[in-house]
Amino acid sequence: MLGLMMNDREKQEIEYLLKREMDEILFDLKDSRIDHIVKRAMDERYKILFSLFKRFASQKECFKYMKTASNKKETY
């Protein structure tokens, strides 16, 4: 197990970076031009980022980034 100490400003910055990356992945998953193998890898990355995000964000913020059927418009 690893520990990490950070101040509120650093926490906000990590939260922002995670949100930005997750938004980008969700957007790209809707793109029909992207191969299904690549989408699967993107989906795995999203799961990792979301698990990190859950440690920093409030429950309300987590609900915004939970993958649902409406977010999953991919066909793989």
C-alpha positions as CSV (number, residue, x, y, z in Angstrom):
1,M,0.0,0.0,0.0
2,L,1.2,3.5,-0.8
3,G,0.3,6.8,0.8
4,L,0.2,10.2,-0.6
5,M,0.0,13.6,1.2
6,M,-1.2,16.6,-0.7
7,N,-2.9,19.9,0.0
8,D,-6.3,21.0,-1.2
9,R,-5.0,22.8,-4.3
10,E,-3.1,19.6,-5.4
11,K,-6.2,17.5,-4.8
12,Q,-8.3,19.9,-6.9
13,E,-5.7,19.7,-9.7
14,I,-5.7,15.9,-9.7
15,E,-9.5,15.8,-9.7
16,Y,-9.5,18.2,-12.6
17,L,-7.0,16.1,-14.6
18,L,-9.0,12.9,-14.0
19,K,-12.3,14.5,-15.0
20,R,-10.7,15.9,-18.2
21,E,-9.3,12.5,-19.2
22,M,-12.5,10.7,-18.4
23,D,-14.5,13.2,-20.4
24,E,-12.2,12.7,-23.4
25,I,-12.4,8.9,-23.1
26,L,-16.2,9.0,-22.9
27,F,-16.3,11.2,-26.0
28,D,-14.0,9.0,-27.9
29,L,-15.9,5.8,-27.0
30,K,-18.9,7.3,-29.0
31,D,-16.8,7.7,-32.1
32,S,-17.7,4.9,-34.6
33,R,-14.4,5.3,-36.5
34,I,-12.4,3.9,-33.6
35,D,-11.7,0.2,-33.7
36,H,-13.4,-2.0,-31.0
37,I,-10.1,-3.3,-29.8
38,V,-8.9,0.2,-29.1
39,K,-12.3,1.0,-27.4
40,R,-11.8,-2.0,-25.1
41,A,-8.4,-0.6,-24.1
42,M,-9.9,2.8,-23.5
43,D,-12.7,1.3,-21.4
44,E,-10.0,-0.4,-19.2
45,R,-8.2,2.9,-18.8
46,Y,-11.5,4.6,-17.9
47,K,-12.1,2.0,-15.2
48,I,-8.7,2.7,-13.7
49,L,-9.1,6.5,-13.8
50,F,-12.6,6.2,-12.3
51,S,-11.3,4.1,-9.4
52,L,-8.7,6.8,-8.7
53,F,-11.4,9.5,-9.1
54,K,-13.6,7.9,-6.5
55,R,-10.9,8.4,-3.9
56,F,-10.8,12.2,-4.5
57,A,-14.3,13.2,-5.5
58,S,-17.6,13.5,-3.7
59,Q,-20.4,11.0,-4.2
60,K,-22.3,13.6,-6.3
61,E,-19.3,14.1,-8.6
62,C,-18.9,10.3,-8.9
63,F,-22.4,9.9,-10.1
64,K,-21.7,12.2,-13.0
65,Y,-18.9,10.0,-14.3
66,M,-20.4,6.6,-13.7
67,K,-20.6,4.7,-16.9
68,T,-24.3,4.0,-17.8
69,A,-26.0,2.7,-20.8
70,S,-26.4,6.3,-22.1
71,N,-22.6,6.8,-21.9
72,K,-21.8,3.4,-23.5
73,K,-22.9,4.1,-27.1
74,E,-20.1,1.8,-28.4
75,T,-20.8,-1.3,-30.3
76,Y,-18.1,-3.8,-29.4
